[in-house]
Amino acid sequence: MKRAVLPALVAAVAAFAAVEPAGAEPRAVIELFTSQGCSSCPPADRLLGELARDPSVVAMSLPIDYWDYIGWKDTLAKPRHTVRQRFYARARGDGDVFTPQVVINGKIHAVGNDKAAIEQAIAESRREGVTLSVPVKLASADGKLNVSVAAAPDKAGGEVWLCAIGTAIPVAIGRGENSGHTITYHNVVRRWLKLGDFTGAARTFSVPLTDLESADAAAVIVQAGTADRPGTMLGAALAALH
């Protein structure tokens, strides 16, 4: 496992994404912070692939860039993923930043290759009724992705984000701790788009599918708090684009 010292926080950046009708109501949003330069991460990357097949889970891989200096530049990493992981640590108050790390439902973190700990964290995060209490629907039509966010029962506020997803991206790693291995990364977040603020009232959004480029799936999350102080996941959906 690799741990990073929490440096000064940087400003987050945004971009864009999209999707099609979703199925089961989610019980968990799982964000995996991983790195191609981390020898402890491949088991977590495989586990995320397993979790991604569970229709009740919105599983997303967020490759970080703070291990790039040790010999291999992560080809999927985004600085905003590093920033997001640090903002989570600040919001929790523990300063705990490492790879592989998962954050479950925006609230609890665990080691990314520990399935039992992840399941325990899912159960613990759902003890409060607000977690994933807001239904989110996705549908594509006429070249657009249409997003419907229902009203929150308790008028909780937050933000609505759309994430463009690459569902299976193989990477041949040429240097560093995983040199010589080809690893498949699952449900990788390639772009982010803030759709708007959420005040508890129902909202709808429409995004051109052309904004999604090569994404083959998309996720929408409704999250309490703000990008720099993320809170509980209020709602989520993920669906294939093709």
Secondary structure, DSSP 8 states (H G I E B T S, - for coil): -EE--------------------S--SEEEEEEE-TT-TTSHHHHHHHHHHHT-TTEEEEEEE--TTGGGS---SS--HHHHHHHHHHHHHHTS---EESEEEETTTEEEETT-HHHHHHHHHHHTSSTTTT-S-EEEEEETTEEEEEE---TT---EEEEEEEEEEEEEEE--SSTTTT-EEEEEEEEEEEEEEEEE-SS-EEEEEEGGGGTT-SEEEEEEEEEETTEEEEEEEEEEEE--
